[in-house]
Amino acid sequence: MRIALAQIITGRDLLANLALVEDYAARARAGGAGLVVFPEATMRAFGNSLLDIAEPLDGPWASRVRAIAAEQDIVIVAGMFTPGTAGDGRKVRNTLLVTGRGVESSYDKIHLFDAFGFAESNTVDAGAEPVTFEFDGVTFGLATCYDIRFPDLFTENADRGAEVNIVCASWGSGPGKAEQWQLLARARAADSTTLVLACGQGDPASQGIPVKGAAPTGVGHSVVVSPFGEVLEELDGAPGLLFADLDPAVVKDARAKLPVLANRHKF
C-alpha cells in the first residue's frame, strides 16, 4: 500500500486551507497513494479563533474534504474542529476526519495539550474513546499530537487490531522539540510494534512566517517509522509531500520476533 503524508502549513482562511487539501490530495493520488494524511488543525491553524468555525462532520468544510476524497478516489485523514460536547458554543473538539473510498470515521483527541504555556483544555473538550478503521485490508489507529506522549493509546489501538498508527500533529516549537517528536514517534512504533505515520504541520519559520505566542504551529519533520523504531522516511521543516510504501507483513514479522504486546503485564 502506498501512502502519503501532506506536510502543509495552514492559516486562518478555511477556503485557502481547503485549497491546500485539494492540491496535496491530487498530488498524492498522482503519485500512486491510496491514502493521504494531513496534519492536525488542517481546517484552521492554532493561534486563531476556533469556536466560530467548529462544525459537525456533515458540515460544509468536512463535506468539501469528502468531495475531494471522492474526486481523487483516495482516503483523506485531516484535522478539523467540531462542536464541543455541551453544544453551548463554549468549546470545540479537536477531531480527525477520515473519509474516502468507502471509509468514514472520526477521532476526537483524548490527551489535551496543557503544557509549555499552552492550555488546549480552555477551548477544547477531550475525546474519550480510541478509534481504529480498516482500509484495503489494513487496520489503522488514530492519534493526535500530544497523544504521542502516551504509550497506552498506541498499544490499545494495537490491541484493537491496528497494524499502523497515524498521528496528526501541529507540534509546538522550541529547543529540542523536533528531536522529541521523532523520538516519540520511534518509541510509540516500538511500544506497539506498529508502523507509525506521523504527519505534522510544517514549520512556519521555514517560510519566513513569524510565530507569535505559545500556540503550537508546527515544526515539520513528518516521519514514517517501522515497528522496530527505524525511521523509513522523513521530511525537514518545510512543506512537502512524503510517500511511503507500507508492507503489513513487517508488522507480523516484528511481532513474531519481538512480542512485546503478548509479553507485557497489565498492572
C-alpha positions in Angstrom: 0.0 0.0 0.0 1.4 3.4 -1.0 0.5 6.3 1.4 1.4 10.0 1.5 1.9 12.5 4.3 1.0 16.0 3.4 3.1 18.4 5.5 1.3 21.7 5.0 1.2 25.0 6.8 -2.3 26.2 7.3 -3.5 29.6 8.3 -6.7 31.3 9.3 -8.6 31.1 6.0 -10.7 28.0 5.7 -11.0 28.1 2.0 -7.3 28.6 1.5 -6.7 25.6 3.7 -9.2 23.5 1.7 -7.2 24.5 -1.4 -4.1 23.0 0.1 -6.1 19.8 0.8 -7.2 19.7 -2.8 -3.8 20.3 -4.2 -1.9 17.8 -2.0 -4.6 15.2 -2.3 -4.3 15.4 -6.1 -0.5 15.2 -5.9 -0.7 12.2 -3.6 -3.1 10.4 -5.9 -0.9 11.2 -8.9 2.0 9.7 -7.0 0.1 6.4 -6.5 -1.1 6.9 -2.9 -4.4 5.3 -1.8 -4.4 7.2 1.5 -3.1 10.7 2.3 -2.6 12.1 5.9 -2.9 15.8 6.6 -1.9 17.3 10.0 -3.9 18.4 13.0 -5.5 21.8 12.5 -5.8 21.5 8.8 -9.1 23.3 9.0 -7.6 26.3 10.7 -4.2 26.9 12.3 -3.8 27.2 16.1 -3.4 30.8 17.3 -6.7 31.7 15.6 -10.2 31.6 17.0 -11.8 28.1 16.8 -15.2 28.5 18.3 -16.6 30.4 15.3 -15.6 27.7 12.8 -16.4 24.5 14.5 -18.9 22.4 12.5 -20.3 18.9 12.6 -18.9 16.1 10.4 -21.6 16.7 7.8 -21.0 20.5 7.7 -19.6 22.4 4.6 -15.9 22.1 5.4 -16.0 18.4 6.1 -18.3 17.9 3.1 -15.8 19.6 0.8 -13.0 17.3 2.1 -15.3 14.4 1.5 -15.9 15.6 -2.1 -12.1 16.0 -2.7 -11.6 12.4 -1.5 -14.3 11.2 -3.9 -12.9 13.2 -6.8 -9.4 11.8 -6.2 -10.5 8.3 -5.2 -8.3 8.5 -2.1 -8.7 8.2 1.7 -8.1 11.5 3.4 -7.2 11.9 7.1 -7.4 15.6 8.2 -7.6 17.6 11.4 -10.7 19.8 11.9 -12.7 21.2 14.8 -16.2 20.0 15.7 -18.7 21.5 18.3 -17.9 20.7 21.9 -19.7 18.1 24.0 -22.0 20.5 25.7 -23.2 22.1 22.5 -23.2 25.6 24.0 -20.5 27.1 21.8 -18.0 27.5 24.6 -15.7 24.7 23.5 -14.8 22.6 20.4 -13.4 19.1 19.9 -10.1 18.5 18.1 -11.2 16.0 15.5 -9.6 13.9 12.9 -11.9 13.2 9.9 -11.3 10.1 7.9 -13.1 9.8 4.6 -12.9 8.3 1.1 -13.1 5.0 -0.8 -15.9 3.7 1.4 -14.2 4.7 4.7 -15.9 7.1 7.1 -14.7 7.6 10.6 -13.5 10.3 13.1 -11.5 10.5 16.2 -11.6 13.2 19.0 -8.2 14.0 20.6 -8.1 12.4 24.0 -5.0 14.0 25.6 -5.2 17.8 25.5 -2.1 19.9 25.3 -1.9 21.7 28.6 1.9 22.2 28.6 4.7 24.6 27.7 2.4 27.6 28.4 -0.5 26.5 26.2 -3.8 25.3 27.6 -5.8 23.5 25.0 -8.4 22.4 27.6 -9.5 26.1 27.9 -11.2 25.8 24.5 -11.3 22.1 23.7 -13.2 19.1 25.1 -11.3 15.9 25.3 -12.4 12.7 23.5 -12.9 9.5 25.4 -12.6 6.6 23.0 -9.7 5.2 20.9 -10.7 4.8 17.2 -9.4 2.4 14.5 -10.6 2.0 10.9 -9.9 -0.5 8.1 -8.8 0.3 4.6 -7.6 -2.2 2.0 -7.3 -5.0 4.5 -5.1 -3.0 6.9 -6.3 -1.7 10.3 -5.2 1.9 11.3 -5.3 3.5 14.7 -5.6 7.3 15.2 -3.9 9.7 17.5 -3.4 13.5 17.6 -0.3 15.4 18.6 0.0 15.4 22.4 -1.4 11.8 22.3 2.0 10.7 21.1 3.4 11.1 24.6 1.0 8.5 26.0 2.0 4.9 25.0 -1.2 3.3 26.3 -3.2 4.8 23.4 -0.9 3.2 20.8 -0.9 -0.2 22.5 -4.7 0.0 22.9 -5.0 0.7 19.1 -2.7 -2.4 18.5 -4.9 -4.5 20.8 -7.9 -3.4 18.6 -6.1 -4.7 15.6 -4.1 -1.7 14.4 -1.0 -2.5 12.3 -0.5 1.2 11.5 -0.8 4.1 13.9 -1.5 7.5 12.3 -0.5 10.6 14.3 -1.6 14.1 13.1 0.1 17.0 14.8 0.7 20.7 15.0 3.7 20.4 17.2 4.9 23.2 19.4 8.3 24.7 18.5 11.1 25.2 21.0 14.5 23.9 22.0 14.7 20.1 21.4 11.0 19.8 20.3 11.7 18.4 16.8 14.0 15.9 18.3 11.4 14.9 20.9 8.8 14.5 18.1 11.0 12.0 16.3 12.0 10.2 19.5 8.4 9.8 20.5 7.3 8.6 17.0 10.0 5.9 17.1 9.2 4.9 20.7 5.5 4.5 20.0 6.2 2.4 17.0 8.4 0.1 19.1 5.9 0.1 22.0 3.1 -1.1 19.9 5.0 -2.9 17.1 3.1 -0.9 14.5 4.1 1.2 11.6 3.8 4.9 12.6 2.8 7.6 10.2 3.4 10.9 12.0 2.3 13.9 9.9 2.9 17.4 11.3 2.3 20.9 10.2 5.3 22.4 8.5 7.5 24.9 10.3 6.3 28.5 9.6 9.8 29.7 10.2 11.0 27.7 7.1 8.9 30.0 5.0 9.8 33.2 6.8 6.4 33.3 8.7 6.8 34.8 12.2 5.5 32.6 15.1 3.7 34.6 17.8 2.6 33.5 21.2 2.5 30.0 22.6 0.2 28.4 20.0 1.7 25.2 18.6 2.1 25.9 14.9 4.3 23.1 13.7 7.9 22.1 13.3 7.6 19.8 10.3 9.7 16.6 10.3 6.8 14.3 9.3 8.1 10.7 9.6 7.3 7.1 8.8 8.7 4.6 11.3 9.0 0.8 11.2 7.7 -1.5 14.0 11.3 -1.7 15.2 11.5 2.0 15.6 13.6 2.6 12.4 13.0 5.8 10.5 12.0 4.9 7.0 11.2 8.3 5.5 11.3 11.8 6.9 10.8 15.4 5.8 12.6 18.5 7.1 10.8 21.6 8.4 9.5 22.9 5.0 6.1 22.0 3.4 6.3 18.8 1.4 4.7 15.5 0.4 6.2 12.3 1.7 5.5 9.0 0.0 6.0 5.6 1.6 5.2 2.0 0.6 3.8 0.0 3.5 4.0 -3.7 3.9 1.8 -5.0 6.8 4.0 -8.2 6.7 6.7 -6.3 8.5 4.3 -5.8 11.5 3.6 -9.6 11.6 7.4 -10.2 11.4 8.1 -7.7 14.2 5.5 -9.2 16.5 6.9 -12.7 15.9 10.5 -11.6 16.7 9.7 -9.1 19.4 6.3 -10.0 21.0 6.1 -7.1 23.5 2.3 -6.9 23.2 2.0 -10.6 24.1 4.7 -10.5 26.8 3.6 -7.4 28.6 1.9 -7.4 32.1 -1.0 -5.1 32.7 -0.9 -3.6 36.3 
